[in-house]
Amino acid sequence: MTERPDDQGGAVPGARRASVADLLRTEIEVIWPTDARGRFRGPHHMVIAVSADGRHQLPAVADHLPDPLAAGLLAAVTPRSAPVAPELPPPALPRVQHLLEAALGPVHVSSGPSYLVLPDRIRYAPTAPVVRSDTTDSAAVAALRGANPGNWDTDAWRDLLDGKLGWWAMALDPAAPAPDTGRPAHVVSICHTPCWTDHGAEAGTWTRPGHRGRGHAATVTAAWSRLVAPTGRHLFYSTSSTNQSSRNVAARLNLPPLGHLWKLSPPAGIAL
């Protein structure tokens, strides 16, 4: 991979020809489908991405907002000469929250870190056998048919294994019978692709209770990254500030922090 300097704060080491601002914008567009105006579709009113170095603040607004309100929200997030701490509320947050609440009622604020996944920089020893979506081992796939861990509905699990829901990697319990025994596999961790575009893909990771804290989530995330990397997409991993287990996965893999995503949403239970 190559890198280049640019006028928006420099390239991320190891990232493929992209600035920090480019990468943050790409991740927003990966997680939330975005129209030609740059307005996203999703459960939030607004997202403010703050780069890890605090030099960039990228606002994005939802497509359900009235145009005058959207324009006011975007105008409120102004460039700053001094860096801001990404884990602290952005300076514009009180203003945009006031604008939203005046127009739409109560607003819930949440946030979490975002990381860039660089497969060629990951050095991590697998903790369990892994099956990937590019496997040609029909017995391994057959063993997974009856291995739904219970957090996927039947149709979604079938579509996942059939390749209709993007790339995936699954860690199997080392103590379980091998796939060639004809018995269902015992899946202990999954990394799949909940969302992707032509330019990027987001990792979605889960580990079975009772198998957490053993490094399995890092194992499947590393395997997933090496599977998707040849497509040329930028790879992202994000979580919430309160999800320490998920943040531990990023630390195990030594993922470079990209930024912090601040989300302003309707309170739980209130429809858009």
VOSE-24711 format. One line per field, with one value per residue: residue number from 1; residue in three letters; chain; x, y, z of N, C-alpha, C in turn. Coordinates in pm, whole numbers, padded with zeros to 5 digits. Example, Ala and Ser with C-alpha at 12.3 -4.5 7.8 and 13.67 -1.06 7.14 Angstrom:
nr <- (1;2)
rest <- (ALA;SER)
kette <- (A;A)
n_px <- (01319;01285)
n_py <- (-00569;-00225)
n_pz <- (00780;00708)
ca_px <- (01230;01367)
ca_py <- (-00450;-00106)
ca_pz <- (00780;00714)
c_px <- (01320;01290)
c_py <- (-00330;00003)
c_pz <- (00780;00787)
% end
This chain:
nr <- (1;2;3;4;5;6;7;8;9;10;11;12;13;14;15;16;17;18;19;20;21;22;23;24;25;26;27;28;29;30;31;32;33;34;35;36;37;38;39;40;41;42;43;44;45;46;47;48;49;50;51;52;53;54;55;56;57;58;59;60;61;62;63;64;65;66;67;68;69;70;71;72;73;74;75;76;77;78;79;80;81;82;83;84;85;86;87;88;89;90;91;92;93;94;95;96;97;98;99;100;101;102;103;104;105;106;107;108;109;110;111;112;113;114;115;116;117;118;119;120;121;122;123;124;125;126;127;128;129;130;131;132;133;134;135;136;137;138;139;140;141;142;143;144;145;146;147;148;149;150;151;152;153;154;155;156;157;158;159;160;161;162;163;164;165;166;167;168;169;170;171;172;173;174;175;176;177;178;179;180;181;182;183;184;185;186;187;188;189;190;191;192;193;194;195;196;197;198;199;200;201;202;203;204;205;206;207;208;209;210;211;212;213;214;215;216;217;218;219;220;221;222;223;224;225;226;227;228;229;230;231;232;233;234;235;236;237;238;239;240;241;242;243;244;245;246;247;248;249;250;251;252;253;254;255;256;257;258;259;260;261;262;263;264;265;266;267;268;269;270;271;272)
rest <- (MET;THR;GLU;ARG;PRO;ASP;ASP;GLN;GLY;GLY;ALA;VAL;PRO;GLY;ALA;ARG;ARG;ALA;SER;VAL;ALA;ASP;LEU;LEU;ARG;THR;GLU;ILE;GLU;VAL;ILE;TRP;PRO;THR;ASP;ALA;ARG;GLY;ARG;PHE;ARG;GLY;PRO;HIS;HIS;MET;VAL;ILE;ALA;VAL;SER;ALA;ASP;GLY;ARG;HIS;GLN;LEU;PRO;ALA;VAL;ALA;ASP;HIS;LEU;PRO;ASP;PRO;LEU;ALA;ALA;GLY;LEU;LEU;ALA;ALA;VAL;THR;PRO;ARG;SER;ALA;PRO;VAL;ALA;PRO;GLU;LEU;PRO;PRO;PRO;ALA;LEU;PRO;ARG;VAL;GLN;HIS;LEU;LEU;GLU;ALA;ALA;LEU;GLY;PRO;VAL;HIS;VAL;SER;SER;GLY;PRO;SER;TYR;LEU;VAL;LEU;PRO;ASP;ARG;ILE;ARG;TYR;ALA;PRO;THR;ALA;PRO;VAL;VAL;ARG;SER;ASP;THR;THR;ASP;SER;ALA;ALA;VAL;ALA;ALA;LEU;ARG;GLY;ALA;ASN;PRO;GLY;ASN;TRP;ASP;THR;ASP;ALA;TRP;ARG;ASP;LEU;LEU;ASP;GLY;LYS;LEU;GLY;TRP;TRP;ALA;MET;ALA;LEU;ASP;PRO;ALA;ALA;PRO;ALA;PRO;ASP;THR;GLY;ARG;PRO;ALA;HIS;VAL;VAL;SER;ILE;CYS;HIS;THR;PRO;CYS;TRP;THR;ASP;HIS;GLY;ALA;GLU;ALA;GLY;THR;TRP;THR;ARG;PRO;GLY;HIS;ARG;GLY;ARG;GLY;HIS;ALA;ALA;THR;VAL;THR;ALA;ALA;TRP;SER;ARG;LEU;VAL;ALA;PRO;THR;GLY;ARG;HIS;LEU;PHE;TYR;SER;THR;SER;SER;THR;ASN;GLN;SER;SER;ARG;ASN;VAL;ALA;ALA;ARG;LEU;ASN;LEU;PRO;PRO;LEU;GLY;HIS;LEU;TRP;LYS;LEU;SER;PRO;PRO;ALA;GLY;ILE;ALA;LEU)
kette <- (A;A;A;A;A;A;A;A;A;A;A;A;A;A;A;A;A;A;A;A;A;A;A;A;A;A;A;A;A;A;A;A;A;A;A;A;A;A;A;A;A;A;A;A;A;A;A;A;A;A;A;A;A;A;A;A;A;A;A;A;A;A;A;A;A;A;A;A;A;A;A;A;A;A;A;A;A;A;A;A;A;A;A;A;A;A;A;A;A;A;A;A;A;A;A;A;A;A;A;A;A;A;A;A;A;A;A;A;A;A;A;A;A;A;A;A;A;A;A;A;A;A;A;A;A;A;A;A;A;A;A;A;A;A;A;A;A;A;A;A;A;A;A;A;A;A;A;A;A;A;A;A;A;A;A;A;A;A;A;A;A;A;A;A;A;A;A;A;A;A;A;A;A;A;A;A;A;A;A;A;A;A;A;A;A;A;A;A;A;A;A;A;A;A;A;A;A;A;A;A;A;A;A;A;A;A;A;A;A;A;A;A;A;A;A;A;A;A;A;A;A;A;A;A;A;A;A;A;A;A;A;A;A;A;A;A;A;A;A;A;A;A;A;A;A;A;A;A;A;A;A;A;A;A;A;A;A;A;A;A;A;A;A;A;A;A;A;A;A;A;A;A)
n_px <- (00084;00037;00108;00021;00098;-00134;-00354;-00525;-00439;-00265;-00167;-00291;-00072;00006;-00247;-00444;-00379;-00531;-00662;-00702;-00947;-01077;-01102;-01265;-01499;-01556;-01609;-01842;-02017;-02016;-02133;-02380;-02613;-02579;-02707;-02702;-02674;-02521;-02658;-02760;-02924;-03084;-03100;-03034;-03024;-02808;-02456;-02134;-01811;-01504;-01165;-00891;-00665;-00779;-00798;-00983;-01330;-01610;-01926;-02242;-02572;-02909;-03136;-03400;-03438;-03565;-03469;-03380;-03317;-03120;-02920;-02855;-02749;-02521;-02377;-02314;-02103;-01802;-01477;-01183;-00906;-00748;-00669;-00916;-01011;-01092;-01250;-01394;-01690;-01772;-01701;-01919;-02135;-02330;-02469;-02575;-02732;-02918;-03047;-03164;-03332;-03505;-03648;-03733;-03768;-03667;-03326;-03096;-02760;-02481;-02167;-01858;-01544;-01360;-01182;-00913;-00866;-00588;-00478;-00219;-00065;-00141;-00051;-00119;-00175;-00378;-00652;-00821;-00959;-01046;-01306;-01360;-01556;-01473;-01411;-01350;-01420;-01658;-01762;-01705;-01869;-02117;-02128;-02165;-02423;-02611;-02529;-02609;-02565;-02774;-02830;-02896;-03159;-03329;-03343;-03159;-02920;-02888;-02864;-02630;-02436;-02460;-02337;-02468;-02472;-02235;-01879;-01736;-01593;-01546;-01485;-01420;-01504;-01228;-01247;-01463;-01621;-01458;-01539;-01565;-01687;-01951;-02117;-02282;-02096;-01942;-01981;-01788;-01719;-01777;-01695;-01842;-01982;-02157;-02218;-02130;-01963;-01860;-01620;-01548;-01564;-01728;-01646;-01823;-01849;-01888;-01898;-01951;-02114;-01934;-01716;-01581;-01323;-01103;-00969;-01088;-01254;-01072;-00927;-01113;-01168;-00921;-00890;-01110;-01034;-00814;-00938;-01110;-00942;-00810;-01003;-00962;-01094;-01129;-01100;-01294;-01347;-01565;-01707;-01893;-01846;-01882;-01847;-01632;-01523;-01528;-01358;-01129;-01071;-00984;-00753;-00604;-00546;-00399;-00507;-00499;-00624;-00888;-01080;-01354;-01694;-01970;-02306;-02629;-02951;-03302;-03461;-03462;-03717;-03867;-03996;-03863)
n_py <- (-00118;00230;00567;00912;01259;01524;01810;01808;01734;01523;01183;00867;00647;00360;00346;00327;00558;00781;01049;01140;01275;01192;00918;00915;01023;00824;00609;00696;00693;00424;00304;00433;00452;00681;00962;01145;01405;01388;01329;01109;00790;00658;00571;00800;01158;01318;01297;01348;01327;01304;01340;01128;01275;01510;01720;01734;01775;01626;01677;01514;01485;01363;01227;01272;01516;01854;02078;02350;02315;02117;02255;02451;02294;02182;02415;02488;02336;02426;02477;02442;02611;02505;02179;01939;01729;01406;01230;01388;01593;01745;02089;02206;02065;02143;02348;02223;02031;02190;02310;02085;01989;02202;02187;01920;01791;01598;01484;01220;01164;00986;00807;00681;00509;00484;00274;00205;-00071;-00244;-00489;-00582;-00500;-00633;-00853;-01140;-01426;-01700;-01812;-02022;-02272;-02148;-02077;-01939;-01725;-01771;-02034;-02352;-02588;-02807;-02970;-02831;-02604;-02729;-02828;-02594;-02524;-02614;-02476;-02236;-01984;-01877;-01608;-01519;-01503;-01775;-01751;-01542;-01657;-01864;-01710;-01574;-01782;-01854;-01653;-01413;-01200;-01070;-01080;-01316;-01453;-01729;-01854;-02173;-02394;-02537;-02776;-02906;-03155;-03237;-03091;-03294;-03505;-03501;-03386;-03091;-02784;-02597;-02280;-02020;-01755;-01477;-01277;-01057;-00879;-00619;-00392;-00235;-00061;00031;00136;00088;-00120;-00241;-00397;-00642;-00783;-01066;-01268;-01581;-01605;-01718;-01789;-01561;-01309;-01456;-01400;-01472;-01304;-01121;-01298;-01375;-01127;-01048;-01251;-01197;-00945;-01002;-01147;-00963;-00761;-00793;-00685;-00419;-00233;00013;-00072;-00087;-00056;-00012;00098;00135;00380;00268;-00003;-00202;-00454;-00478;-00270;-00375;-00570;-00418;-00320;-00556;-00621;-00410;-00191;00108;00412;00588;00785;00946;00883;01079;01069;01193;01135;01033;00975;00644;00431;00625;00696;00801)
n_pz <- (00000;-00057;00046;00076;00114;00189;00154;00363;00608;00592;00511;00632;00782;00597;00487;00190;-00032;00084;00278;00625;00656;00420;00477;00707;00598;00412;00584;00716;00498;00444;00672;00694;00446;00183;00005;-00312;-00229;-00010;00217;00475;00528;00804;01159;01299;01362;01306;01246;01375;01286;01438;01391;01495;01559;01621;01443;01241;01177;01072;00962;00913;00791;00831;00585;00642;00756;00750;00488;00560;00833;00817;00679;00869;01074;00954;00906;01160;01245;01237;01084;01289;01433;01631;01750;01864;02137;02050;02201;02366;02391;02080;02000;01866;01949;02160;02023;01787;01907;02040;01817;01697;01903;01935;01703;01677;01920;02215;02220;02189;02275;02166;02144;02002;01948;01638;01418;01193;00987;00906;00726;00654;00862;01086;01336;01464;01652;01571;01773;01749;01522;01198;00969;00654;00436;00179;00155;00005;00100;00116;00314;00547;00520;00511;00771;00905;00849;01034;01255;01358;01588;01727;01734;01487;01249;01084;00800;00752;00840;00656;00422;00482;00484;00222;00090;00042;00211;00231;00318;00551;00855;01066;01388;01522;01788;01934;02070;01970;01751;01441;01116;00921;01044;01014;01198;01335;01335;01604;01656;01781;01754;01539;01260;01049;00764;00808;00662;00355;00087;-00247;-00180;00083;00383;00674;00980;01164;01471;01685;01979;02132;02447;02729;02589;02566;02597;02532;02304;02065;01910;01807;01652;01446;01335;01233;01040;00876;00778;00615;00424;00297;00217;-00046;-00218;-00234;-00081;00182;00521;00817;01172;01427;01739;02051;02309;02556;02527;02633;02585;02306;02241;02343;02156;01937;02053;02093;01831;01759;01620;01435;01567;01412;01450;01620;01647;01676;01757;01708;01805;01795;02112;02260;02144;02021;01713;01395)
ca_px <- (00000;00111;00048;00059;00056;-00235;-00378;-00626;-00384;-00172;-00221;-00279;00032;-00044;-00376;-00429;-00405;-00646;-00637;-00788;-01081;-01134;-01136;-01382;-01615;-01585;-01673;-01980;-02095;-02028;-02227;-02513;-02630;-02578;-02757;-02615;-02654;-02441;-02749;-02764;-03047;-03053;-03177;-02982;-03047;-02681;-02331;-02014;-01691;-01387;-01047;-00814;-00572;-00857;-00785;-01093;-01465;-01691;-02066;-02333;-02709;-02999;-03220;-03537;-03444;-03597;-03348;-03325;-03256;-02997;-02820;-02810;-02667;-02391;-02306;-02272;-01977;-01706;-01336;-01119;-00761;-00681;-00726;-01007;-00998;-01203;-01336;-01473;-01796;-01724;-01744;-02047;-02242;-02443;-02546;-02655;-02833;-03024;-03122;-03246;-03437;-03604;-03730;-03781;-03787;-03548;-03221;-03002;-02623;-02394;-02043;-01769;-01424;-01352;-01045;-00881;-00812;-00481;-00443;-00076;00000;-00188;00029;-00198;-00181;-00516;-00685;-00914;-00973;-01130;-01362;-01392;-01659;-01416;-01369;-01398;-01443;-01804;-01795;-01701;-01990;-02230;-02129;-02212;-02566;-02684;-02450;-02655;-02548;-02898;-02852;-02935;-03278;-03298;-03318;-03036;-02807;-02873;-02812;-02491;-02353;-02468;-02260;-02554;-02461;-02097;-01770;-01739;-01498;-01600;-01396;-01487;-01456;-01125;-01282;-01579;-01585;-01418;-01651;-01581;-01761;-02091;-02192;-02274;-01984;-01977;-01925;-01766;-01704;-01803;-01679;-01910;-01979;-02293;-02241;-02014;-01982;-01749;-01497;-01514;-01643;-01725;-01645;-01920;-01790;-01965;-01841;-02047;-02090;-01861;-01591;-01529;-01200;-00997;-00905;-01152;-01303;-00956;-00893;-01200;-01155;-00799;-00917;-01201;-00962;-00731;-01030;-01168;-00836;-00783;-01103;-00919;-01174;-01082;-01169;-01319;-01398;-01611;-01782;-01940;-01750;-01907;-01823;-01490;-01480;-01502;-01238;-01015;-01038;-00901;-00622;-00533;-00500;-00320;-00568;-00478;-00749;-00920;-01152;-01464;-01821;-02072;-02437;-02745;-03060;-03422;-03452;-03508;-03862;-03932;-03971;-03829)
ca_py <- (00000;00355;00677;01040;01376;01604;01939;01796;01684;01413;01049;00771;00550;00230;00354;00333;00686;00849;01132;01112;01325;01101;00792;00936;01037;00692;00524;00743;00648;00278;00267;00489;00479;00825;00999;01232;01530;01360;01307;00965;00727;00579;00602;00919;01287;01378;01235;01431;01245;01382;01258;01091;01383;01627;01829;01733;01748;01608;01658;01455;01496;01262;01271;01303;01649;01963;02138;02462;02263;02048;02357;02512;02198;02173;02542;02502;02264;02508;02438;02502;02623;02422;02044;01909;01591;01336;01160;01488;01645;01848;02224;02240;01977;02213;02425;02137;01967;02289;02324;01964;01979;02307;02148;01782;01734;01547;01420;01135;01173;00871;00818;00568;00520;00418;00230;00160;-00207;-00257;-00631;-00610;-00460;-00716;-00970;-01199;-01572;-01749;-01882;-02131;-02295;-02048;-02100;-01812;-01735;-01812;-02173;-02448;-02711;-02822;-03031;-02725;-02523;-02813;-02835;-02466;-02506;-02635;-02420;-02101;-01967;-01832;-01464;-01494;-01580;-01887;-01705;-01463;-01749;-01930;-01612;-01547;-01892;-01858;-01542;-01301;-01092;-01022;-01166;-01353;-01550;-01786;-01937;-02291;-02445;-02639;-02902;-02965;-03250;-03180;-03087;-03415;-03606;-03489;-03319;-02945;-02716;-02514;-02148;-01944;-01613;-01443;-01142;-01051;-00748;-00566;-00289;-00208;00009;00003;00195;00049;-00224;-00233;-00526;-00665;-00895;-01122;-01389;-01653;-01599;-01835;-01797;-01425;-01280;-01550;-01354;-01525;-01194;-01071;-01400;-01368;-00995;-01054;-01337;-01120;-00836;-01058;-01192;-00850;-00670;-00795;-00610;-00280;-00146;00052;-00155;-00010;-00125;00091;00046;00240;00415;00184;-00144;-00222;-00578;-00449;-00188;-00464;-00636;-00323;-00313;-00682;-00619;-00288;-00113;00251;00488;00679;00899;00924;00914;01134;01049;01258;01049;01038;00883;00508;00414;00731;00678;00923)
ca_pz <- (00000;-00062;00118;00018;00192;00120;00218;00467;00732;00571;00492;00741;00745;00557;00419;00045;-00099;00142;00394;00739;00625;00321;00541;00792;00510;00357;00685;00732;00383;00455;00779;00667;00302;00160;-00127;-00391;-00156;00109;00329;00500;00574;00921;01280;01365;01298;01265;01289;01365;01297;01479;01365;01615;01594;01659;01346;01145;01221;00952;00994;00815;00841;00779;00473;00687;00814;00656;00431;00638;00956;00778;00646;00993;01147;00888;00923;01301;01264;01163;01101;01406;01416;01732;01757;01974;02183;01985;02295;02435;02302;01986;02037;01805;01996;02223;01924;01700;01990;02059;01693;01678;02004;01909;01588;01676;02052;02283;02139;02262;02222;02193;02068;02012;01865;01508;01390;01058;00987;00807;00736;00643;00986;01196;01373;01570;01642;01584;01897;01719;01378;01134;00836;00590;00333;00051;00164;-00096;00175;00124;00443;00648;00505;00551;00917;00956;00823;01158;01364;01392;01733;01789;01720;01348;01215;00995;00663;00747;00853;00526;00326;00518;00436;00075;00036;00004;00310;00241;00363;00693;00909;01190;01470;01571;01916;01908;02135;01902;01646;01312;01022;00841;01119;00978;01304;01323;01398;01719;01626;01904;01723;01398;01206;00919;00700;00816;00561;00270;-00040;-00338;-00130;00219;00449;00819;01049;01269;01544;01797;02039;02216;02591;02777;02511;02553;02669;02493;02180;01944;01827;01733;01552;01329;01271;01152;00924;00789;00712;00509;00320;00223;00170;-00190;-00296;-00243;00004;00313;00621;00939;01291;01520;01853;02140;02416;02673;02496;02658;02520;02166;02235;02369;02029;01862;02117;02065;01692;01741;01512;01453;01581;01302;01503;01713;01582;01765;01694;01772;01763;01880;02226;02233;02142;01944;01570;01321)
c_px <- (00088;00039;00095;00024;-00056;-00263;-00485;-00569;-00294;-00241;-00207;-00174;-00028;-00176;-00355;-00476;-00530;-00603;-00729;-00931;-01150;-01184;-01257;-01509;-01655;-01656;-01817;-02067;-02111;-02137;-02368;-02525;-02654;-02624;-02662;-02587;-02560;-02525;-02766;-02902;-03014;-03130;-03136;-03024;-02918;-02565;-02220;-01895;-01573;-01264;-00968;-00716;-00645;-00858;-00903;-01225;-01555;-01837;-02141;-02472;-02799;-03090;-03363;-03550;-03487;-03469;-03295;-03257;-03123;-02886;-02766;-02720;-02527;-02309;-02251;-02139;-01871;-01564;-01274;-00968;-00687;-00747;-00820;-00987;-01116;-01298;-01419;-01578;-01741;-01777;-01882;-02163;-02356;-02532;-02633;-02762;-02950;-03110;-03215;-03360;-03544;-03699;-03800;-03805;-03658;-03454;-03130;-02865;-02545;-02269;-01961;-01651;-01436;-01205;-01033;-00818;-00713;-00428;-00294;00001;-00041;-00095;-00040;-00210;-00325;-00536;-00774;-00913;-01073;-01177;-01400;-01493;-01605;-01373;-01427;-01425;-01593;-01847;-01798;-01826;-02112;-02241;-02180;-02362;-02648;-02618;-02490;-02644;-02670;-02925;-02873;-03068;-03243;-03263;-03187;-02914;-02781;-02813;-02666;-02400;-02353;-02396;-02341;-02539;-02317;-02001;-01785;-01624;-01552;-01494;-01477;-01424;-01352;-01160;-01399;-01533;-01548;-01535;-01672;-01648;-01909;-02176;-02181;-02151;-02034;-01906;-01909;-01748;-01722;-01760;-01743;-01908;-02120;-02323;-02112;-02058;-01869;-01616;-01457;-01605;-01622;-01729;-01754;-01881;-01876;-01893;-01943;-02013;-02026;-01731;-01527;-01403;-01085;-00927;-00972;-01203;-01189;-00916;-00980;-01192;-01029;-00822;-01008;-01125;-00877;-00815;-01078;-01061;-00812;-00886;-01063;-00999;-01097;-01165;-01176;-01373;-01438;-01696;-01830;-01837;-01764;-01877;-01674;-01439;-01445;-01378;-01113;-00973;-00948;-00761;-00540;-00472;-00415;-00374;-00545;-00611;-00767;-00990;-01258;-01591;-01923;-02207;-02546;-02870;-03185;-03401;-03508;-03660;-03937;-03895;-03937;-03955)
c_py <- (00124;00459;00805;01152;01446;01729;01929;01732;01565;01280;00969;00669;00414;00234;00379;00469;00755;00932;01088;01156;01236;00973;00806;00950;00903;00605;00567;00688;00495;00241;00314;00521;00627;00857;01097;01366;01512;01340;01156;00920;00640;00627;00732;01045;01340;01296;01338;01340;01337;01293;01235;01199;01512;01740;01838;01701;01743;01584;01590;01457;01398;01318;01304;01444;01752;02033;02256;02415;02195;02149;02423;02422;02189;02299;02557;02434;02333;02456;02511;02505;02533;02284;02029;01762;01511;01267;01256;01545;01752;01985;02260;02162;02051;02287;02332;02064;02063;02303;02204;01958;02085;02266;02013;01722;01675;01471;01340;01144;01049;00884;00692;00581;00442;00388;00192;00021;-00219;-00400;-00659;-00568;-00547;-00835;-01035;-01349;-01619;-01827;-02004;-02155;-02196;-02099;-01965;-01835;-01774;-01959;-02257;-02583;-02727;-02883;-02926;-02639;-02602;-02821;-02706;-02446;-02520;-02573;-02277;-02082;-01911;-01685;-01422;-01566;-01680;-01842;-01628;-01553;-01822;-01833;-01578;-01656;-01902;-01740;-01421;-01181;-01049;-01124;-01200;-01449;-01597;-01871;-02052;-02336;-02554;-02774;-02973;-03064;-03179;-03185;-03218;-03529;-03605;-03422;-03168;-02889;-02638;-02380;-02070;-01795;-01591;-01299;-01143;-00906;-00689;-00459;-00267;-00128;-00033;00047;00147;-00060;-00214;-00373;-00529;-00793;-00935;-01246;-01451;-01634;-01730;-01855;-01660;-01406;-01371;-01510;-01402;-01414;-01133;-01168;-01386;-01233;-00990;-01137;-01266;-01014;-00887;-01110;-01077;-00761;-00674;-00721;-00464;-00184;-00105;-00023;-00080;-00100;-00015;00028;00163;00265;00322;00036;-00174;-00349;-00555;-00362;-00272;-00538;-00546;-00315;-00439;-00680;-00496;-00204;00036;00324;00584;00804;00857;00966;00956;01131;01117;01192;01079;00945;00746;00500;00521;00715;00810;00982)
c_pz <- (00000;00020;00053;00114;00118;00202;00326;00592;00716;00562;00620;00701;00714;00484;00271;-00007;-00045;00262;00507;00711;00523;00386;00631;00708;00451;00460;00710;00620;00382;00555;00749;00517;00277;00019;-00195;-00322;-00037;00233;00349;00544;00694;01043;01349;01289;01236;01319;01273;01387;01329;01463;01494;01657;01630;01559;01250;01214;01098;00992;00879;00874;00767;00670;00516;00744;00709;00611;00513;00768;00924;00749;00773;01074;01086;00909;01065;01328;01178;01183;01220;01384;01514;01735;01876;02013;02130;02081;02380;02339;02209;02027;01983;01864;02066;02123;01839;01782;02015;01934;01671;01777;01984;01797;01606;01814;02106;02190;02231;02195;02263;02109;02084;01917;01735;01480;01242;01068;00872;00812;00733;00768;01105;01215;01492;01550;01662;01713;01873;01568;01319;00998;00779;00478;00196;00053;00049;-00032;00198;00257;00554;00642;00548;00702;00978;00938;00951;01279;01398;01544;01803;01778;01574;01324;01105;00854;00652;00757;00722;00425;00354;00460;00284;00011;-00002;00099;00332;00299;00511;00726;01042;01258;01528;01703;01890;01968;02067;01795;01516;01215;00946;00918;01084;01085;01286;01393;01520;01701;01755;01878;01573;01372;01068;00869;00701;00712;00482;00148;-00132;-00280;00009;00271;00599;00879;01155;01343;01663;01847;02135;02364;02639;02704;02496;02638;02633;02363;02053;01852;01746;01623;01427;01259;01185;01026;00825;00711;00597;00394;00233;00161;00019;-00275;-00311;-00157;00130;00415;00754;01050;01388;01629;01936;02250;02535;02650;02510;02591;02374;02149;02262;02242;01945;01921;02090;01926;01661;01625;01535;01467;01464;01355;01602;01641;01687;01694;01776;01716;01843;01998;02190;02240;02066;01798;01505;01261)
% end
